[in-house]
C-alpha cells in the first residue's frame, strides 16, 4: 500500500511539474493568453495548494506583461487614427477587463516563500469600453447601412445582415439595428419554388408526395434558403427545384418453393450394455449400465418464399428562374423489396434444425399493394433527397 501511495504521489508531482513547465513556456514565448488561462485554471481549483505556488508567480508575471503589451497595442492603433481600428481597440479593452475579473475572485494570492501577496495593478476600463463601443457601433452601423442601400447581390445583403447582427450583439438596441437586420435578411434569402412531377405512368400515393415535399421533416439548417412547394404570390422566386419521378417498376407477386429432405440420428430410449459374450455389463456397484439407443428419423421440409419488389427512379433538377438556365441535375433512385418466408413439413420434425423449425410457425401473408410498395420505397427516397439538399449550394 505504501508503494502504491508513493507511486501516485510521484505521478501527481510529475504532472504538476509538466503543467508548470507548459505555462512557463507559454509565458516565455509571449503566449500570455495561454499562460494566464493555465495559471487561472490551476488556482481556481485550489489556490492554497502548495504545489500550485509556482502558478501564482506565473500569473503575476503573465498579467503584467500582457497588460503592458496590450496597452502599447492600443496606443499604436489610436495614433494611427483609422476608424477600422475601433473594433480591435474595443476588443482589447474588453479582454483586459475580463482578465482582471477572472483574477479578482482569487485574491489574495499568498506567495509563501516571499512572504507577500501577489501584486496586480488593476485599472478601470469601463469608460474606454463604453466610448469605443459607441464609436464602433456608429462605424459598423454606417458601413452596414451603406452596404444595405447599395447592395447589388444577395451576398451584399448577407454581409450587411452579419454586420448588423454583430452590432446587435455588442450594443443591443442601437438605433434601428433590429429593423435593419430584418430588412437585410429578407433581401438575402434565396427562395426556391419546388415542384413534383410524375412521368412514370404509375400512381404515386398522395401521402408520399406530401412527405417528399414537406421540407420541415428534413431537418435542414438553411439560414439563407427557403423551399416553398406552394408558391406565395408576393414572393419572387430565385430558383426552381423539380423532383421528377420518371420510372416506377413493380415486379409481379411471386411465390417460390424449395423442398429439402432432412435426416438425423436421434435418441430412442436405451438398452443395457453387453460384453462380447452377450453378458450384461455392470458398474462397480453392480448396477446394469445403460446406453442410449439411436434411430434415423426423416422429414420432408417445404420452404415457400413470397417476393415482390419495386424500383423508383427519377431526378432532381435545379434551375435559375432568372436566366432560365439549368444549374444541376441529381439522379434519384430507390428500391424496396418485400420478402416473406414460411414453411410446412411432412415427417418427423426432430430431423429439422432449429432455424428451420422456426419457419414452421409462419404462414402465408397478403402481398402489399402496389401503392404500399411505392410508399415504402419513398422512405429511402426521402433520405436521398435530404442528401441532395445538403450538398447543393446555389452560390
C-alpha positions as CSV (number, residue, x, y, z in Angstrom):
1,X,0.0,0.0,0.0
2,X,2.9,2.4,0.8
3,X,4.5,1.7,-2.5
4,X,1.2,2.5,-4.3
5,X,0.8,5.7,-2.4
6,X,4.3,6.8,-3.2
7,X,3.9,5.9,-6.9
8,X,0.7,8.0,-7.1
9,X,2.4,10.9,-5.3
10,X,5.3,10.8,-7.9
11,X,2.8,10.8,-10.8
12,X,1.0,13.9,-9.3
13,X,4.3,15.7,-8.8
14,X,5.4,15.0,-12.4
15,X,2.0,16.1,-13.8
16,X,2.2,19.3,-11.8
17,X,5.7,20.0,-12.9
18,X,4.7,19.4,-16.5
19,X,1.9,21.9,-16.2
20,X,4.2,24.5,-14.7
21,X,6.7,24.0,-17.5
22,X,4.0,24.3,-20.1
23,X,2.8,27.5,-18.6
24,X,6.3,28.9,-18.3
25,X,7.0,28.0,-21.9
26,X,3.9,29.9,-23.0
27,X,5.0,32.9,-20.9
28,X,8.5,32.9,-22.4
29,X,7.2,32.6,-25.9
30,X,4.8,35.6,-25.5
31,X,1.7,33.5,-25.5
32,X,0.3,35.4,-22.5
33,X,-3.3,34.3,-23.1
34,X,-2.4,30.6,-22.7
35,X,-0.2,31.3,-19.7
36,X,-2.9,33.3,-18.0
37,X,-5.5,30.6,-18.7
38,X,-3.4,27.7,-17.4
39,X,-2.5,29.5,-14.2
40,X,-6.0,30.7,-13.6
41,X,-7.4,27.2,-14.1
42,X,-5.0,25.7,-11.6
43,X,-5.5,28.4,-9.0
44,X,-9.3,28.2,-9.3
45,X,-9.1,24.5,-8.5
46,X,-7.1,25.1,-5.3
47,X,-5.2,28.4,-4.7
48,X,-3.8,27.3,-1.3
49,X,-2.3,24.0,-2.5
50,X,1.5,24.1,-2.1
51,X,2.1,22.5,-5.4
52,X,0.2,25.5,-7.1
53,X,2.6,28.1,-5.7
54,X,4.5,28.4,-9.0
55,X,1.3,29.3,-10.8
56,X,0.8,32.4,-8.6
57,X,4.2,33.8,-9.7
58,X,3.5,32.9,-13.3
59,X,0.1,34.5,-13.2
60,X,1.6,37.7,-11.7
61,X,4.3,37.9,-14.4
62,X,1.9,37.0,-17.3
63,X,-0.7,39.6,-16.2
64,X,2.0,42.4,-16.0
65,X,3.5,41.5,-19.4
66,X,0.1,41.0,-21.1
67,X,-1.2,44.3,-19.8
68,X,1.9,46.2,-20.9
69,X,1.8,44.8,-24.4
70,X,-1.9,45.3,-24.9
71,X,-1.8,48.9,-23.8
72,X,1.1,49.6,-26.2
73,X,-1.0,48.0,-29.0
74,X,-4.0,50.2,-28.2
75,X,-1.8,53.3,-28.1
76,X,-0.4,52.4,-31.6
77,X,-3.9,52.0,-33.0
78,X,-5.1,55.2,-31.5
79,X,-2.2,57.1,-33.1
80,X,-3.0,55.6,-36.4
81,X,-6.5,57.2,-36.2
82,X,-8.1,54.7,-38.6
83,X,-11.8,54.1,-37.9
84,X,-11.3,50.4,-38.8
85,X,-9.2,50.2,-35.6
86,X,-12.3,50.8,-33.4
87,X,-13.0,47.1,-33.2
88,X,-9.6,45.8,-32.2
89,X,-9.3,48.6,-29.6
90,X,-12.7,47.8,-28.2
91,X,-12.0,44.0,-28.1
92,X,-8.6,44.6,-26.4
93,X,-10.1,46.8,-23.6
94,X,-12.8,44.1,-23.1
95,X,-10.1,41.4,-22.8
96,X,-8.1,43.5,-20.3
97,X,-11.2,43.9,-18.2
98,X,-12.2,40.3,-18.4
99,X,-8.7,39.1,-17.2
100,X,-9.0,41.3,-14.2
101,X,-12.5,40.0,-13.4
102,X,-11.2,36.4,-13.5
103,X,-8.3,37.2,-11.2
104,X,-10.3,39.3,-8.7
105,X,-12.2,36.4,-7.0
106,X,-9.0,34.6,-6.3
107,X,-7.4,37.4,-4.3
108,X,-5.5,37.5,-2.1
109,X,-2.9,35.1,-3.6
110,X,-0.2,34.5,-1.0
111,X,3.4,33.7,-2.1
112,X,4.7,31.8,0.8
113,X,8.5,31.8,0.1
114,X,8.5,35.6,-0.4
115,X,6.0,36.2,2.5
116,X,3.9,38.5,0.4
117,X,0.7,38.7,-1.6
118,X,0.9,38.7,-5.4
119,X,0.5,42.2,-6.9
120,X,-1.8,43.0,-9.7
121,X,-2.3,46.6,-10.9
122,X,-5.9,46.8,-11.8
123,X,-7.3,49.6,-13.9
124,X,-10.9,50.7,-14.7
125,X,-11.5,50.3,-18.4
126,X,-15.3,50.8,-18.3
127,X,-15.2,54.3,-19.7
128,X,-12.8,53.3,-22.5
129,X,-15.0,50.3,-23.3
130,X,-18.2,52.5,-23.5
131,X,-16.5,55.1,-25.6
132,X,-15.1,52.7,-28.1
133,X,-18.3,50.6,-28.2
134,X,-20.1,53.8,-29.3
135,X,-17.5,54.7,-31.9
136,X,-17.5,51.1,-33.2
137,X,-21.3,51.0,-33.2
138,X,-21.5,54.2,-35.3
139,X,-18.8,52.8,-37.6
140,X,-20.5,49.4,-38.1
141,X,-24.0,50.9,-38.5
142,X,-22.9,53.4,-41.1
143,X,-21.0,50.8,-43.1
144,X,-23.7,48.2,-42.9
145,X,-26.4,50.7,-43.8
146,X,-24.4,51.9,-46.8
147,X,-23.9,48.3,-47.9
148,X,-27.6,47.6,-47.5
149,X,-28.6,50.6,-49.5
150,X,-26.1,50.0,-52.3
151,X,-26.4,46.1,-52.4
152,X,-26.3,44.6,-55.9
153,X,-26.4,40.9,-54.9
154,X,-27.7,38.5,-52.3
155,X,-24.2,38.3,-50.9
156,X,-24.1,42.0,-50.2
157,X,-27.4,41.7,-48.2
158,X,-26.0,38.8,-46.3
159,X,-22.8,40.7,-45.4
160,X,-24.9,43.6,-44.2
161,X,-27.0,41.2,-42.2
162,X,-23.9,39.7,-40.5
163,X,-22.6,43.2,-39.7
164,X,-25.9,44.3,-38.2
165,X,-26.1,41.1,-36.2
166,X,-22.6,41.7,-34.8
167,X,-23.6,45.2,-33.9
168,X,-26.8,44.0,-32.1
169,X,-24.6,41.5,-30.2
170,X,-22.2,44.2,-28.8
171,X,-24.7,47.0,-28.5
172,X,-28.3,45.7,-28.3
173,X,-30.9,48.1,-29.5
174,X,-28.6,50.6,-31.2
175,X,-30.7,52.9,-33.3
176,X,-32.9,50.8,-35.6
177,X,-30.4,47.9,-35.9
178,X,-33.1,45.2,-35.4
179,X,-35.2,46.5,-38.2
180,X,-32.1,46.7,-40.5
181,X,-31.4,43.0,-39.6
182,X,-34.9,42.0,-40.7
183,X,-34.6,44.0,-44.0
184,X,-31.2,42.6,-44.8
185,X,-32.3,39.1,-44.0
186,X,-35.4,39.2,-46.2
187,X,-33.4,40.5,-49.2
188,X,-30.6,38.0,-48.7
189,X,-32.8,34.9,-48.8
190,X,-32.8,32.5,-51.8
191,X,-36.4,31.4,-52.5
192,X,-36.8,28.1,-54.2
193,X,-40.1,27.0,-55.9
194,X,-40.5,23.2,-55.6
195,X,-42.5,21.0,-57.9
196,X,-43.0,17.3,-58.1
197,X,-43.6,15.7,-61.4
198,X,-44.8,12.1,-62.1
199,X,-43.8,10.9,-65.5
200,X,-43.9,7.2,-64.6
201,X,-47.5,6.3,-65.7
202,X,-47.9,4.9,-62.2
203,X,-49.9,6.3,-59.3
204,X,-47.8,7.9,-56.5
205,X,-49.6,7.8,-53.1
206,X,-50.7,11.3,-52.2
207,X,-49.2,10.9,-48.7
208,X,-45.8,10.1,-50.2
209,X,-46.0,13.3,-52.4
210,X,-46.8,15.3,-49.3
211,X,-44.0,13.8,-47.3
212,X,-41.4,14.3,-50.0
213,X,-42.3,17.9,-50.3
214,X,-42.5,18.6,-46.6
215,X,-39.1,20.2,-46.1
216,X,-39.7,20.6,-42.3
217,X,-39.1,16.9,-41.9
218,X,-35.6,17.0,-43.5
219,X,-34.0,18.8,-40.5
220,X,-32.2,21.3,-42.7
221,X,-30.4,24.2,-41.1
222,X,-30.6,26.6,-44.0
223,X,-30.5,30.3,-43.0
224,X,-30.4,31.7,-46.5
225,X,-32.5,29.2,-48.5
226,X,-36.3,28.8,-48.2
227,X,-38.2,26.0,-50.1
228,X,-41.8,26.5,-51.0
229,X,-43.9,23.8,-52.6
230,X,-46.9,26.1,-52.5
231,X,-45.6,29.3,-54.1
232,X,-46.7,32.6,-52.5
233,X,-47.9,35.4,-54.8
234,X,-45.9,38.2,-53.1
235,X,-42.5,36.4,-53.4
236,X,-40.2,36.5,-56.5
237,X,-38.6,33.1,-56.6
238,X,-34.9,32.8,-57.5
239,X,-34.6,29.1,-58.2
240,X,-36.7,26.1,-59.2
241,X,-36.4,22.6,-57.9
242,X,-38.2,19.8,-59.7
243,X,-38.4,16.4,-58.1
244,X,-39.3,14.2,-61.1
245,X,-40.3,10.6,-60.9
246,X,-39.6,9.1,-64.3
247,X,-40.0,5.3,-63.7
248,X,-41.7,3.0,-61.3
249,X,-41.1,-0.7,-61.9
250,X,-43.1,-3.1,-59.8
251,X,-42.5,-6.9,-60.1
252,X,-45.2,-9.5,-60.2
253,X,-46.2,-11.2,-57.0
254,X,-44.1,-14.4,-56.8
255,X,-44.1,-17.5,-54.6
256,X,-41.1,-19.9,-55.0
257,X,-40.9,-23.3,-53.4
258,X,-37.9,-25.3,-52.3
259,X,-38.1,-28.9,-50.9
260,X,-35.5,-30.3,-48.5
261,X,-35.3,-33.8,-47.1
262,X,-33.5,-33.9,-43.8
263,X,-32.3,-37.0,-41.8
264,X,-30.9,-37.1,-38.4
265,X,-29.9,-39.7,-35.7
266,X,-32.0,-39.1,-32.6
267,X,-32.2,-40.9,-29.2
268,X,-34.9,-43.6,-29.0
269,X,-34.8,-45.0,-25.5
270,X,-31.9,-47.1,-24.1
271,X,-30.6,-50.6,-23.8
272,X,-28.2,-52.4,-21.4
273,X,-24.6,-52.7,-22.4
274,X,-23.3,-56.2,-23.0
275,X,-19.8,-57.6,-23.4
276,X,-18.5,-59.6,-26.3
277,X,-20.1,-62.7,-24.8
278,X,-23.5,-61.2,-24.7
279,X,-23.5,-60.7,-20.9
280,X,-24.9,-57.5,-19.4
281,X,-22.2,-55.2,-18.1
282,X,-22.5,-53.8,-14.6
283,X,-20.8,-50.9,-12.9
284,X,-18.8,-51.2,-9.6
285,X,-22.0,-51.1,-7.6
286,X,-23.5,-53.9,-9.5
287,X,-26.0,-51.8,-11.4
288,X,-26.7,-52.5,-15.1
289,X,-25.1,-50.0,-17.3
290,X,-27.5,-48.2,-19.7
291,X,-26.5,-46.9,-23.2
292,X,-28.6,-44.7,-25.5
293,X,-30.4,-46.2,-28.4
294,X,-30.5,-44.2,-31.7
295,X,-32.7,-44.3,-34.7
296,X,-32.7,-42.4,-38.0
297,X,-35.7,-40.0,-38.5
298,X,-36.6,-38.4,-41.7
299,X,-38.6,-35.2,-42.6
300,X,-39.6,-33.5,-45.8
301,X,-39.3,-29.7,-45.4
302,X,-41.0,-27.4,-47.9
303,X,-40.0,-23.7,-47.8
304,X,-42.0,-21.0,-49.6
305,X,-40.7,-17.5,-50.4
306,X,-43.1,-14.7,-51.2
307,X,-41.3,-12.0,-53.2
308,X,-42.3,-8.6,-54.6
309,X,-40.1,-5.6,-55.5
310,X,-40.4,-2.0,-56.6
311,X,-37.8,0.3,-58.1
312,X,-38.4,4.1,-58.3
313,X,-36.1,6.2,-60.4
314,X,-36.0,9.9,-61.3
315,X,-34.0,13.0,-60.8
316,X,-33.8,16.3,-59.0
317,X,-33.3,19.3,-61.3
318,X,-32.3,22.8,-60.1
319,X,-33.0,25.8,-62.4
320,X,-32.1,29.5,-62.2
321,X,-35.5,31.1,-62.8
322,X,-34.0,34.5,-63.7
323,X,-31.7,33.1,-66.5
324,X,-33.9,30.0,-67.2
325,X,-30.6,28.0,-67.1
326,X,-30.4,24.5,-65.7
327,X,-28.0,24.6,-62.8
328,X,-27.6,20.9,-61.9
329,X,-29.3,17.5,-62.1
330,X,-29.0,14.8,-59.5
331,X,-30.1,11.2,-60.1
332,X,-32.7,9.8,-57.8
333,X,-33.3,6.1,-57.3
334,X,-34.6,3.8,-54.6
335,X,-35.6,0.1,-54.3
336,X,-37.8,-1.7,-51.9
337,X,-38.1,-5.5,-51.6
338,X,-40.9,-7.4,-49.8
339,X,-39.8,-10.9,-48.9
340,X,-41.6,-13.3,-46.6
341,X,-40.6,-16.9,-45.9
342,X,-42.8,-19.6,-44.4
343,X,-42.8,-23.5,-44.5
344,X,-44.5,-26.7,-43.8
345,X,-43.2,-30.3,-43.2
346,X,-44.1,-33.9,-43.5
347,X,-42.4,-36.4,-41.3
348,X,-40.6,-36.4,-38.0
349,X,-39.7,-32.8,-37.1
350,X,-36.9,-33.9,-34.9
351,X,-34.8,-34.3,-38.1
352,X,-35.0,-30.5,-38.7
353,X,-32.5,-27.9,-37.4
354,X,-33.8,-25.2,-35.1
355,X,-33.7,-22.4,-37.7
356,X,-36.0,-24.5,-40.0
357,X,-38.4,-25.3,-37.2
358,X,-38.9,-21.6,-36.6
359,X,-40.2,-21.2,-40.1
360,X,-43.0,-23.7,-39.5
361,X,-44.7,-21.2,-37.2
362,X,-45.1,-18.8,-40.1
363,X,-47.9,-18.8,-42.7
364,X,-48.6,-17.1,-46.0
365,X,-49.4,-13.4,-45.7
366,X,-51.1,-11.0,-48.1
367,X,-48.8,-9.2,-50.5
368,X,-48.6,-5.5,-50.0
369,X,-50.4,-3.4,-52.6
370,X,-48.6,-1.5,-55.3
371,X,-49.4,1.7,-53.6
372,X,-47.9,0.5,-50.3
373,X,-44.8,-0.8,-52.1
374,X,-44.2,2.6,-53.7
375,X,-44.7,4.4,-50.4
376,X,-42.2,2.1,-48.7
377,X,-39.6,2.9,-51.4
378,X,-40.3,6.5,-50.7
379,X,-38.8,6.3,-47.2
380,X,-35.5,5.8,-48.9
381,X,-36.2,8.5,-51.4
382,X,-36.6,11.0,-48.6
383,X,-33.1,10.3,-47.3
384,X,-31.7,10.6,-50.8
385,X,-33.5,14.0,-51.3
386,X,-32.2,15.2,-48.0
387,X,-28.6,14.3,-49.1
388,X,-29.1,16.3,-52.3
389,X,-30.5,19.3,-50.4
390,X,-27.5,19.2,-48.0
391,X,-25.0,19.0,-50.9
392,X,-26.4,21.6,-53.3
393,X,-25.3,25.2,-53.0
394,X,-26.8,27.9,-55.1
395,X,-23.8,30.3,-54.8
